[in-house]
């Protein structure tokens, strides 16, 4: 449910991330806000009060993508919030998730957890509800996370996702967070003269219900620990799009 492109651990910025989140129209998704005495910034689902993306003032970051198209349950969003609240390193957290088979029963997801202070990022993957959990360190560089997995190409859109993000990083980021989000996440791929395709933005009708992109997140963590966060989201039960901006400094406290 969604797509992420990010650059991790480079000299210019600690982390640059762009993410689109897709959901069923009936599944209520709340805009980003502060949690836990204003220490964690995250969007959240009323279904399980978990989150698909969040960052803490301690410099902990977590985000995920569904491994199954059109999954309505997505109970694994609680893993993301669990990491943001915990004191475990990304490596130890990944080990913990992999070792608790009961907590992963029936779930399928691709999850990234990272700690800015220690420059550590880990990938936690459960490709099908029946499969075991795999984990591994994420190297510095440009990456993508889709329902196919980390840096895996399953569709033409996956190729475009990586290439368009890489080109934007190489040319330099736009001056504003809003422009950064809109320039990239709404770019177009033309498969043919008859079939123009939005590379990352989804809007379709399935099972007589709309399934599509309900939020776009842009995040930049600078070397001086300054964080810039932008979100464009669709208001509940409305076609109106709204925006939110947050700026804060990582303190590691």
Secondary structure, DSSP 8 states (H G I E B T S, - for coil): --EEEEEES-SSEEEEEEEEEEEETTS-EEEEEEETTTTEEEEEETTTS--SEEEETTSEEEEEEESSTT-S--TTHHHHHHHHH----HHHHHHHHHH-GGGGTT--EEEEEEETTTTEEEEEEE-STTS--EEEE--SEEEEEETTEET---SHHHHHHHHHHHHHHHH---SSHHHHHHHHHT-EEESSSS-EEESS--EEEETTEEEEEEEEEEEEEETTSEEEEEEEEE-TTSS-EEEEEEEEE----
